[in-house]
Each structure stands twice: as structure tokens, then as C-alpha cells.
Amino acid sequence: MKTLYMKILFTVSIIAVLLGCEKPDYITPNDQTDILKVYASVEDEPAKETFSSRIVGDTIFLDVDYYYPINSDNEVDLSKLLLYAQIPQNAKITPALRGFTDLSSPIKVKITGGGGSDKEYIIKANKRGNTDVLSAKLEFDDINGDVVESTAIIIGNDLNFSVVPGTIMRNPRVTYSLNRHAQGSFVNGSTVNLDQPLTFTVTSVGNAKKDYTMKVVEAKKLPRGIREGSAKVMFAKRMKGDLGITTENLASGLALSGKYLVVNIAGQRSIYLDALTGQKVGDVDLSISGVLHNNNVTSDDAGNILVCNYSWGGGDVFKVYKKSSVSGALEPFISAPLFNSFGEKISVAGDITKDAIITSPLVGIGESNWFARWQVKNGVVVSQDPEVVNLSPSYKWNWSNADVIHTSSTDIAASYYVTGYSTNRLAKINGSTNGLLEQNTALDLNFISNSVDYMEFNNAKFVTYNYVNSQPWGSADQVFLLNAESPLVGNPSTGSSLGLIWSPAAGLYGAAAAGGSYNSSGKGDVIMGVSENGYYMYLYFMFTNGYVVGVQFDCVDL
């Protein structure tokens, strides 16, 4: 037993000796010698990265402002800078950066790595005035004389002004902001030519100089809808005082064709305006045969004009003519003997040279809920005889006050909108069942709602309808632009409607405000359009004997 114990003790001792002779692991020191970062501060702000640097090879350029703070008269003393450096682990810098460093002349520093390697650097201070452009703004007059502003997006040496493509910039001028010791290469607020990129140079003390490139860049769009607060009244023209429409109670409708807005005057030569300024451009002949010829007009998405007569019914022929532009020829399009009166309103969704749905409500009787509908496929009217649609009991209207517009150019089962007196609500109808989907609160029954339009713009949907004062007293004469994707809830005339985007004050553009006779005909119209570049949506409306108005909305992402 004793012998066994001794053997075990001997074995353990041998293992201990062997383990005691194993060599320890040593960590190799970091031998890197590259300076990671150098910066400086002033006495009053120790450790703050007041002045940064650029490392180019073995030279470190420290950019020091001539004055600090920039807008003060405190000249920076290069002999009293607090210098800081970030160096690799295990490395050291010589001379050590303690206290003030005099950089009035270049200095040398050496980085010694943990393994003994070293590398020398030269640190040079560039003391120059600050040449940063703090802000810049482009202002110009648009074609209506309104001032438009674009704040520069400053990216490096680029001053980019965001402008919608196709914009006519009249008298463009640029204002800019620099520090008080710097000067720009042209007088602040000067007129500039930005048809091509423009070099703008900023100079300052210490022979500081920096060139910037000023240029106009294409504006970005919001991903959806219109920009909040972008509504701008482009023009408001009095029918009689500004446009020379002296015959009262006959201005009945609007059409939008290219650059022009057509104002229809029932039974007479009509006029067309510049759609952006409202200036009268000329007359246009919309005369077609039939009782009360050119009783009303509208236009499709492509700017084709549709003109309709007023048919009394009982076999009287309802006629629609088309016109590709204000200078184009009138061509027969629809001719249909109808059982009752049509033609007080006509609406179209789509492009009649491709696919479209045309509607006209039955009017002239005490109560109605019928409308006529034609489909156009590949530029051809499917049938001259319309489909007559009955909304009962979903919606009804009285006498000559109603309008219907589809939300699709191809699908008659898609929803559509209707408005009319005396229901005086905007209603959305199920196209498959003709049943009511939703409707908002009724407007005051002393006044009339009789025109509606629908538009899709920048991935969003919009609907608008009117509210006409046909009395010599009271106040209405409003239009309401609504988000068509919001529920129809509330009364827009009181500002309580959900989804209300824009509306003028009651009476602002009516006959009384224009100094005309009261609108005994109760006529008015609304129509919407989109600019060719897709950045603007336009809302146009009129109140007979009152004003013709154009309002612009945009989708620019500021």
C-alpha cells in the first residue's frame, strides 16, 4: 500500500514539473502608426471639435476660421490652439499635445506604434475666412405676376433650386445669406439667368474663395395627393366687367381644352380664355342645330370639347357634337330621340378618342331620378340610343338641377357621383346596383347644387361640386373640393365636412360680388384638369352673372 502511494505521488510531481515548464502566451503590441483624426479648439471651448482637418498622405491640413465665432470680430490666434489627435491603441505621439499648440507655422509630429514603428506627419493650419453659403432663395414672377419662391437645397458646392418643369420664370432673382465677413460674386437680390448653371463665388478674408454652382433642378413630387396649403387662385374674372359677357343668365358651362378654358354662352358665340391667366383670347363658335343649340359644354381628359343641345323630349333629338380644340371643326357624335328633356348638363369620364362614359340627367320635370348614359369604346359610341339609368330610390332632383359623373372611363359598374337640387347633397352611387353608397349633409335648400366633377391626380382621387345662389338675397356661390377617398360626412358649406380640401368664402365669386344681376337661371359649373407635366391640378368654376375662377393646386415635395 505504501509503495502504491509513493508511485502516485511521484507521477503527480512529474506532471506538475512538466506543466510548470510551459511557456506563457504573449500579446503582440499594435504597431499601427496612422493618425485617425486631428481637430482643434479654442481656449474658451476645450475639447470641442471647433476646427476639423483633412489628412492627405503625411500632411494634415487643419481648417481654421479667420474669426471665431464666425460673425464676430474675434480673430483666431494660431499660437493658442488646443490640438487633439486620435491615434491607434498602444501608439504615442511626440511631442505630446498638452496645453496650447502654436500652429502659426507648420509643425511635425511623430506617431510611434506599440511595436516600435514610427511615422511622421506635418500639421499645417489654413486660416481663412468662412465661405459657406448659409441659405439661398430663388424668387421669380409667374405668368400671373405672383411671386414664386424656391429655397436652395445645398449639397456640397451645389445650390439647387427646385422648380416644376416647364415653368416660365419672369425676372428671376436670388437672395443669399453669408457670414458678415464674406462677399458674394453678385449683389444680393440681383436678377440672374438660370437657363444654364451659374457659377457663384464667395470670397472672404485670408484669400478664402469658394465656387458654387447655382442651377434649377426638376422638382420632386409627393408620393400621393396634393401639397397641403398649395391652393392658389390664379384668376377671378367678372363675366361682364372683365370678359365682356353682356347677355345675362346664359353663361352655362365650362370646357378645358389644351391651354384654354371655354366659357359656353347658350345660343350664342362663346369665348375662350387663357387657362392660367384668365385673359380672354377670343371667340369660339359652338353652334349646333337643334332647339337651344350649344346649351352646354364639357370636355374629356384629352381636351376634346363636347357640345350638347337641349332636347324637349317626346321624340325631340338630343345631339352631342365634338370638337378636338377651340379651332377644330364641330363633328356630330351623338344623335338620339329621347322621351323627355335632356341637355341641361353633360359630363364625360375618359377620352372620347379611346374609351369614355358620357352622362346627362333627365330634367325639366318636378322630380326625377333618371339619367342617360353612353359608352365610347375605341373612339366609337357603342350605341346612339343611351342606356337610361334609374336611381330610385337612391337619389332624386327637381327641374333642371342635376349632374352625374362616372369614376371610370370603361366600367359602368364602377361608382359614380351625383348632385342635384333639392336633395342638395353630394352622393356616391354603386354602379352595379345604382344604390346609394354614401352622401353628405344636405346644403341649405334656399340655394342650388347642380354640378359635379371627378379627377384622379398624383395617385389620389378628388371630387368637386357647386352651390349656387339663384336668389337676389342670401349668400352661397361656393364650390367644394373634397378628397374622394374620405367618407362623405358633414356639411362643407360650414367647413365641417370630412375630407374638405378647399372652398372659397360664401358669396365671394357670385353675381352680387361681381356687380351683376342676380343669377335667376341658377346656372353654374365646375371642371377639373391636370397640367401636362403632372405637377398641377386645376379647379375651374363659374357662377352665371358672377365670376369665372381658376384655382391651382400642386404636388411638389418641398
N, C-alpha and C positions, 0 to 999 in steps of 0.2 A: 504493500500500500504506500509506503514511504517512497519507494522507487518510482511508482506511477506519479505521485505528486511532484517529484523533482523533474520528471520529464515534461509535465505540463508547464511548470514554471519556467523551464528552460525555453520551451517553444514560444511562450508569450514574450519572453525577454528578447528573443531573436527578432520577432515581428516588430516589437517596439523600436529596436535599433534600426531596422530597415526603414520603418516609417519615418523615424527621426532624421534620416539622411536624405529625404526627398526635398528637392529644391523648390522654393516658393515661386508663385506667378507674379511677374512684374508688368504693370500697365505702361505701354509706350506713350510718352508725352505727345500732346498735339503740337505738331511742328508748323502749323499754318501761319502765314505772315501777311495775309491780305487784310487791309483795313476794310471794315464793313460799312462804316458810316462816320462822317465828321460833321459837326454843326457847332454853332457859336451862339452865345447870348450876351446881353449887356449886364452891367453891374446891378441894375435895379431888378433884373429878372433872371437870376441864376438858374441854370439847368433847363430853361425853356429853349426850345428849338426856334430861336428868333431868325437865324440866318442858316440856310441849308447849303449843301455843297454838291459838286459834281466831281466824280472820280474818273479821270481819263488816264489810263495806264498808271504811271507812278506819280502823276500830278493831281493834286486835289485843289479844285477851284472853289473857294468859298465866296458865295454871292452876298455881299453886304450892302444894304441900302445906305444911300448917302445921308439920309435923315431918318431918325427913328425916335418916336413914331413917324410914319411916312409924311403926314401932313403938318408935322411940327417943324421948327427951325433948329432942332437939336441934331447937330452934325455928329455922326458916329466917329468916335476916336478909335482908330485901328490899333492903337497901342494898349488899349484897355478892353480887350475882348476875352471873354471866358470861353475857352475852347474845350470841346468834348469829343471823344472818339470811342467807337465801338470796335474792339479788337477780338481776335479769336481766343478761346479758352487756353490757358497756360501761357499766353503771349504777354509781352510787356512792351511799352512804348517809351522811348527816350528821345528827347528829355521828357520827364514826367509832366503831365498837364495839370499843374497846380497854380492856382491864382490866375492873374492876368497873363495873357499871351500877347506879345507885340507882333502884329501882322502888318505893320506899315511897310515891311519888306518881306519877301518870301522866306519861309523857314524850312529846315529839314527835320524830319523825324524818322526814327528807325523802329521797326517792329521786329522783335526777336521772338521766334517761336519757342515752344517748350523743348524742342529737340536741338536748339542752338542755331537754327537757320535764321537769317535776318533779311530784311528788305527795307530800302529807304524810299521815302516819299518827300515830295516838295509840296508845301501848302502855300497857295497864293490867294490873297484877298482881292476880289474885284469890287471896289467901292464905287457904286454907280447909283444914279437916281432911279427910282421906280418907274417903269414904263408900262405898267399894267393898265389895260382898259377895264375900268370897274363896271361900266354898263354903256350900252349904246341903244339908240332908238331911231327907227326909220318912220317918218311921217310923210304922207302924201295925200293929195286930194283925189277922191274917186270921181266918176263921171257925173255924180250929182252935186259935187262940191263939198261933200262931207269929208272930214279928216279921218284917215285910217292910220292906225299905228301898228308897228311890229317891233317888239323888243328883241334885240340881238341875242342869239344863242352863241356864247363864246366858247369855242373849243380850240385850245392852243392858240395859234395865231390867226384863226378864222373867226370873223364876225358875220354870222349867218342870220339873215332876215327872212323869216318865213312868210311867203306871200302866195296866195292862191294863183294857180296857173291861169294865164290869160288876163290878169288884172291890168288895167290901164292906170299907171301911176302918173299923176299930174303934179308937177312941182315937188318931186321927192327931195327931202332934206333929212339930214342926220344930226342928231344931238348925241353927245357922248360925255362920259364922266371920267376924269383922271384925277390924280393927286395934285395938289396945288403947285408943285414944283415942275410938273410935266406940261408939255405942249403938243397939240395935235397938228397934223400937216395941213389941215384946213380949218377955217373958223367954225366954231361950234354953231350948229344950226344952218350951215351952208346948204345950198341946193347941190345935189350930186347927180351924176349919171351912173346908174347901176345896170345899164344894159349889158355891161361886161363887168367882171370882177374888178374892184377898185382897190389900189394899194393905199393904206392909211398908215402913216408913220408917226410914232410917238417918240419924242426926244425929251431928255431930262439932263440934270447936272451930271458931271463926271463923264461927259461924252456918251451918255447912255442913249441907245437908239434901238427901236424895235419896229419891224414892219408887220402890219396886219393885212389880211385880205378881207375886204367887205364884199359880200355878194348876196344876191337874192336866191333863196332855195325854195323848192316846192314845199308848200305847207303839208303837214300830216293831217290825216282825218281821224276823228274819233272812231272807235270801232263800231259805234252804233248811235243812231239818232242825231239830234241837233244839239249844238252847244247852248247850254243854259245862258239866258240873257243875251243871245245873239240877235234877237229881233230888232230890225231897223226899218223904219218907214222910209222907203226910197222916194216916194212921191205921194201927194194927195192933191188931185186936180178937181176943181169945181167944174161940173159939166157945162154950165152956161158961162161962167166968168172966165174960165181958163181954156176950155176946149171948144167953145162956140156952139154947143148943142142948145139951140134956142127953142126947139119944139119940146114941150113938156110932156111927161108921162109916157114917153115912147122908148126911151133907152131901156133895153130889156135883158141884155146878156153880154157875156164876155167869151172871147176865144183867144187862145195863146198860140201864136204861130211864129216859130223862129225868134227873131229879135223883136217881134211886135205883139202888142196887145190890141185886139179888135174889140171895139165897143159897138154893139149892134143897136141900131135905131129902127124899130119896127116900121116897115113900109117905106123907108127912106134910104138914101145912101148913108152908109155907116162910115165910121172913122177908125183909123188905127194909130196907135201911139208907140213911141219907143218904150219897150217893156222895162227898161231900167231907169229912165228919167221921167216918163210920163208925158214927154213933149209930143204934141200932135205932129205926125209925119205926113198924113194925107187921108184921102177918102178911099173907100173901097165899096164896089158895087156888089151887094149880096142879094140882088133882086131875083126872085124865082116866081114862077107862075103859081096861081092859087090864091084863095081867099087869105087875106092878111099875110102876104108873102114876107119872107125873112122876118117871121115873128120872133124867132130866137136863134141863137147860135151856141155852139160849144166847140171844143177841139179835142183831138185824141193825144196820146202820148208822143206821137211823132210830129205834132204841129199841123196835122190836116184839119181843116175847118169844116164843120157840119152846119148847114143852114136848114131850118125847117119852117114850113108854113103853119098856119093854124087851120085845122080842119073842123068843120062844124058837126061832122057825123052824118048819119043817115046815108052813107054811101059817098060822102064827100071824100076826096082823095087827100090823104096825108102824104106830103112829099118831103124828102130829105135830099139835099144836094151836097156834094163835097167839093172842096177847093184845097189844093195842095199848099197854097201860100196866099198872101194878100194880093199877089199879082197873077196868081193862077186863074184858069178858067173854071167856071161853075159847071159841074158834071152831075147829071141825075144819078142818084144812088138808091133811094127807096121810094116806091110809089105804091100806096096801099089804101084802098077804100075802107074806111073804118066806121064802126057802128055808132061812135059818139065822138065828142070833141077831144082832140089831142093837139099838142104843139105849143102849149104854154111853156113847157120845159123839155129839154132834150139833154141826155147825158151819155157819155161813152167811156168805157174802160178798155184800154188796149190801143192797138194801132190798126186802123181800118185797111191798111195795105197788107196786113198779115192776119191777126186774129183780134176780134173785139166783140164786146157786148154793148148794144145800144138800147137805151130805155127812154120811154116817155109816158108820164102818168095821164090817166083819163081825167079830164077836168070839165068844168062848165056845168056841173050839176051840184045840188045841195050837199050831197055826201057821196064819197067814192072811196074805193079801196082796190082799184084795178090799175094795172099799167101794161103797156105794150112792150115787148122785148124782141129784138132781132139779134141773131148771131152772124158774125162775119168770120169765115174761115178761109185762110189763104187769099185774103183780099176780096172775097166774093160773098155777098149777102146770101145766106143759106136759103131763105125764103122771103119773098116780098111781103107775104102775109105774116104778121107777127104772132108770136105766142102771147096770149093775153093772160096775165097772172093776177090771181085774186088773193089779196092779203087778208081777207076777212077770216076771223075777227081780230087779226093781229094789229091792224093799224087802219086809220081812215083819215080823210081830209075833206075840206069843203071848197067848192067852186074851183078857182084856178090856182090854188096854192099848194103845190107838192113837187117833190123831186126825188128821184131814185138813182142810186149809183151802185154798180157792182164792184166787188173787191177783186174779181178775177176777169181776165180777158178771154178765157177759154172755158171755164167751168160754171155752168148756170146753177149748179148745186152749191157753189160757194156762197158765203154770206153776202148780203148787200145792205146798204143803208137807205133809210127813207126819212124824210121830214116833211111836215105839212101842217097847215092850219085847219082846224082849230085844236088838233091834238097838241101841236106846238112842242113836240119832243123830238129828239134825235133817237131813232130806233135802229137796232141791228136785227136783221131778219135771217132766219135759217133758209138757205137757198134750196134745200131739199124738200122741206115741208111748208115753206112760207109762213112758218110760225115765228112768233116773237122770241128772240133770244134775250134781249135786254133793251131798256130805254131809260133815259134820264128824266129828271123832273121837268114838268111842263113849264114853259115860259108864260108870262102874263098874257092872257087871252085878248088884251086890248091891241096887241100887235101881232105880226105875222112871221112865221118861219116857212120859207118856201124854196130854199136852195141848199144843196149839199154837194160836196166833192170829197174824193178819197185819193190818197197818194202814198206811194212807198218811196222812202228816201233813206239812203245810208243805212240799210238793213233794219229800218224801223217803219212803222205804219202810222199814218195820220189821217184824220177826218176833220172836215170843217163844215159849218153850216151857218146860216144867217138869221137875223131877227130884224124885221123891217117895220118902221113906223109909217102907217098909211093914214095917220090922223093929223089934223092941224094942231094937236096938243100932245103932251106927253113926251117921253124920251125912250127910244130904243136904238135902232140903226147900229147894230153891233154884229160882229162875226166872232165865232169861237173856233180856235184851233185846238184840237184835242189829240192826245195820244190814243190811237185806235187800239192799242193793246192794254189799255186800262179799262176797267168796268165803267159802264155808263151809269154814273151815280151823281146826283146833285144838280144844282141849278147854276149853269155857267154865267148867267147874267148877274148873279150875286157874288161870283168868284168862289162859290162853294163846290164846284164840280170837280170830281176826281179826274186827274189827267188833263186838266186845262193848262195849256201851254201859253196861249196869248189871246188877248181880246182888247179892243180899244174901249175907251170910256163911252158910255151910252150917249148917243146923240152927237158925238164928235164929228162924224162924217155924213150926217144926214142932210136932208133938204134944208132944214132950218139953219143949220150951221153954214151951209153954202150960200144962203141968201136966196134960195129958190122957193117956188111954190111948193106946198106940201105934196107929198107923194101919194096922190089919191089912187094911183094904179096899184100901189103896193108892190111894185117891182124891185127886184134886187138880184144880185148873182154873186157867186163865189167860184173861183177856179184856182188850181194849184199847178205849179210846174217845177222842173228841175233844170239847173244850168247844165250846159254841155260838159263842163269839167267835173260835175258831180259834187261840187263843194257847197252849192247854194240850193235852197228850196225857196220858192216864191209863192206867196199867197196874194191873190188879187181879188178885190171885191168892189162892188158899186151899189149905190142906192140911187134910184131914179130921182132926178132933180137935185141930187146931192153931189157926192164926191165919187171919183174913181181913185182907188188907192192900191199901191203896191208895197208889200212888206217882204223883206229879205230875212232869211234865217241861214245859218251856216253850220257846218260840222267840223270846223277847223279845231285841231287839237293844239291849244295854246300851252 
